[in-house]
Structures are given as structure tokens and as C-alpha cells.
Amino acid sequence: MPPLVSGALLLLLAEACFAGIGALVKFTTGTASEAQVVFFRNFFALLLMLPFLYRHGFSLLKTQRWYLHLARSITGIISMYCFFYVLARMPLAQGMLVLLISPFIVPLIAYFWLKERPSRLTLFSIGLGFVGVVLALPVVEHDVTAIVLVALASAFLVAVTKTTIRYMSDTEPAVRIVFYFSLLTAIISVLPLPFYWQPLTATVWYAFAGMGLLAAIGQLAMTRAYAIAPASDIGIWTYSSVIFAGFFGYIFWQEPVTMSWLLGVIIIFYAGYISTRQRLL
């Protein structure tokens, strides 16, 4: 299977997991604090990474690029706080806009940092994907300027994180990247936990465990995707998260599925198709 196709499929899997995390985050809103959600999302992901570490051996942790792991973890956890803040205050499908903005930023960062030059057709597909996103997302009926600014900040940091993965993937395997991300984010996010602790129900604990499982799978899939394919070419598939988010929102919160949403989904998939197809020809 061509690397670009494999990367696209892995990214689709990752986005489905991330949309699932978004649904679980929204589910815990009002019961758990954001500090608890961020920490336990990373803590359970770390626990689920231990078998991978045991399988590959502790020698896997040896790295000369610890500074990139640390930088990726810092940008990642700040983006996570911003993302969860947005999800708690907006409908699920609309909140996933945070992840949908990053593909527009990834090619720019990759161009200046990694010297990756996206083709004109790739740029066209990105613009077409943006049109699909605009159609697919619900209309905002109130002033959410502050939330949108937080979303933009999160999207920029997500783009930096994804480009960092691409930059370090020549020497760092996917398991090492994900393990250090889970470890460092768990250590960082435990610091504010005592100040924002709230009693938790059994259902919320199950939700936290689910977040960890989806995070581990999603991070591994995303890391592998950006390791085998250029970020500027497969980033378009990040749009698929709005499809998964729309499905979860409809099933669990009865968020309406409109004709504009369906049209947006078709356009997003077509944009992803032409972006992938033109690289195979």
C-alpha cells in the first residue's frame, strides 16, 4: 500500500479517536474539572503505553532529541487545555473546529521549517476542505469571540505539534514519541490537580479510562501517519473529525444533522480524495 494511502487511513483512525475523546470530554463537563480531565486523559494513556514499552524494551527510551519531546509535550498540553475549554462551551461538532483549523496552518509551518512545498492542487484541496468545514459546522448564534480566540490558539499549537512529529520522525519511532508525550504531559498536568479536585462518580472514571485508550490509539496512529507521509499532503484528512463529531453529537446530544452538514461532509471527502489522488498519479 502506498505510504500516502497508509498515512491517510491512519489519520482517519486517529481523528475518529480524537472525536471520541471530545465526546467523552463533553460528557464529563460539569462533573469533573478541566484539570482532572487533562491529567487523567494523559495518565490513563500513559498506563496503556506501558505494555508497548515492555514489548520494545527500555532501550527504546534512549534519545538524543529530548528537547523536541519536551517542546512537543508543552505545546500539546497547552493546546489540550484550550481544546477542552472550547469543547465544554460549544456543541461537539462545532468544538471540533479546533482540530479542523490546524490543516491550514500545518503546510505553512512545514514550508518554513521542513521546506516541504505543497502543490497547487494540495493548496486547492485545502481551500475546498475549508468550504466544506464552513458548511458542515453549526451556525454560531451568540458572541463567542473569546472562545474562538482560544480555539485559534489551540489550532496553531496542534499544527506545531504535528509538524514537530514530522521533524523528529526520522530518528524517533512512533512508540517513543507517544510514550514521552504521555509521560511528560502526565507529569506537567498533575501539578494543578490538587487545586481543582472534585469528587468523581464511577461513570466519570470509566470515561477517563476511555479517553486514555482512545488517546493512546489516536496518538500512535497520528504519529505513524505523519512519519510515513508529508504533513502538508495528509493534513487534509484532519477534516474527517467533524464527521465523527457530528455523528457522536447526533447520537448522544441530538445535535441536528442538516443538509448543509451533509453537503459539507461530501465536499470534505472530495477535497481529501483529490489531495491523495494527485500524489498517486
DABEL-V243232 format. One line per field, one symbol per residue. psi: psi as a letter, one per 20 degrees, with the letter a starting at -180 (. if undefined). burial: # if it has 16 or more other C-alpha atoms within 10 Angstrom, else .. A space follows every 50 residues. Layout:
psi: ???
burial: ???
This chain:
psi: pqhhggggghhggghgghhhggghghhipigqrhhgggghghghhggiig hhghgiqiihipqjlhhhggghgghghghgggghgghijrqghhhihghi hhhhhghgghghgikpoqrhhghghghhhhghgghhqqppjrokggghgg gggggghgggghhgghhiihiorgggghghggghhgggihgighikpqqq rhhhghgghhggghggggggggghgihiqphihihhihhihhggghgghg ghjkpqorhhggghgggghgghghgggiii.
burial: ...##########################..##################. ..#.......#......##..#################..########## ##########...#.#.#...##.######.##.####........#..# ###################..###############..##..#....... ...#..###########################################. ....#....###.#########..##.....
